[in-house]
Amino acid sequence: MAAGAPAARKRPAPDEAATPADAGKKKKKRARYQFENIDDYEMLEELGEGIFGVVAKARDRRTGATVSVKWIRGDEFDGGGAPNLPAVVREAGCLAACRGHPGIVQIKNVAKSEETGDLYIVMELAGPSLRSRLEGRPFSEDETRDSMRQLLRAVEKLHATGTIHRDINPDNILVGADGALKICGFGCATPARRVGKTFLGKLQGTTMQYRPSEQLICSQWYGPEGDIYALGCVMFELLTGEPLFTATTEDDMIEQTLELSDELLTMGVEAFDDVIDHLSLAGREVLAGLLSYDSWERPTAADALKHRWFTEEDVETKPPAAVEPEFPGFVPLFTQA
């Protein structure tokens, strides 16, 4: 036997009785994953690049179907290092949990390069990003309502599976040929733990301008309410064609978030008058609710969809002073004294 070689394990005889210490013990099995071969896909063109990987358009050589393939970076963000298997499994698992919902990009498989060991997530090819559709053209109120209805339904499904996305922004929303929206970009997604929240610490890679207050202050508790805040930022951007926040540092971002909070507390839905002049009172209520500074004051996706902005055919175009904000399941911030 070669020096240093592990000694062969001796199998117990079939009739060998188990010792009392072994009774009740379950053998731990190492998790095994079956991956497709990435050589089954022909890479056609690069679609985009982010912190967690590069997405390319590809063709399935076996079926001829066109798909998108996300190459997962290694442990080092510059692309070096071995593939982070737990991260790939987590992202693929979160996508698989939402399989079948039209508002979430569909995962097809996970592939591996036999030559390099790199890992890839194979998904449906959905279309360009919402960011590319927003440049220079604000959406009308009706267009915004339709888009937000789609996104809230997708997030409702996402949260119902016990998943938190953690990086919702226009770059991670795809627009299909029929105008249907699909949430993608699950590199930061995670299963929720500890009664709907997950212990995370400070995150890397999430888009700063869409982070909620609890994440900006480095809270270790971050739940699905953060996705709701990000949707508020997206809704503002749909209506104006411009991002809600323009900060480039965390300190400036915290300052801008606090300024918005102060304006909402003192002015209520009128805080948006200077930048949004084509949104009804009902729409302003939804926007203000999604952007609540305190996470517990934000509506869930399911409650937001119950708001009259989504359920009533006609809503007033201007905010009459006599009408009080309404939000089922949501504590009003804007009740006048």
Stockholm file with secondary structure:
# STOCKHOLM 1.0

chainA/1-337         MAAGAPAARKRPAPDEAATPADAGKKKKKRARYQFENIDDYEMLEELGEGIFGVVAKARDRRTGATVSVKWIRGDEFDGGGAPNLPAVVREAGCLAACRGHPGIVQIKNVAKSEETGDLYIVMELAGPSLRSRLEGRPFSEDETRDSMRQLLRAVEKLHATGTIHRDINPDNILVGADGALKICGFGCATPARRVGKTFLGKLQGTTMQYRPSEQLICSQWYGPEGDIYALGCVMFELLTGEPLFTATTEDDMIEQTLELSDELLTMGVEAFDDVIDHLSLAGREVLAGLLSYDSWERPTAADALKHRWFTEEDVETKPPAAVEPEFPGFVPLFTQA
#=GR chainA/1-337 SS CCTTCCCCCCCCCTTCCCCGGGTTCCCCCCCCCCCEEGGGEEEEEEEEEETTEEEEEEEETTTCCEEEEEEECBSSTTSCSSBCHHHHHHHHHHHHHTTTCTTBCCEEEEEECTTTCCEEEEEECCCSBHHHHHTTCCCCHHHHHHHHHHHHHHHHHHHHTTEECCCCSGGGEEECTTSCEEECCGGGCEECBTTTBEECCSCSSSCGGGCCHHHHTTCSEECTHHHHHHHHHHHHHHHHSSCSCCCSSHHHHHHHHHHHHHHHHHHGGGGGTTTCCSCCHHHHHHHHHHTCSSGGGSCCHHHHTTSHHHHCSCCCSSCCTTSCCCCTTSCCSCCCC
#=GC SS_cons         CCTTCCCCCCCCCTTCCCCGGGTTCCCCCCCCCCCEEGGGEEEEEEEEEETTEEEEEEEETTTCCEEEEEEECBSSTTSCSSBCHHHHHHHHHHHHHTTTCTTBCCEEEEEECTTTCCEEEEEECCCSBHHHHHTTCCCCHHHHHHHHHHHHHHHHHHHHTTEECCCCSGGGEEECTTSCEEECCGGGCEECBTTTBEECCSCSSSCGGGCCHHHHTTCSEECTHHHHHHHHHHHHHHHHSSCSCCCSSHHHHHHHHHHHHHHHHHHGGGGGTTTCCSCCHHHHHHHHHHTCSSGGGSCCHHHHTTSHHHHCSCCCSSCCTTSCCCCTTSCCSCCCC
//
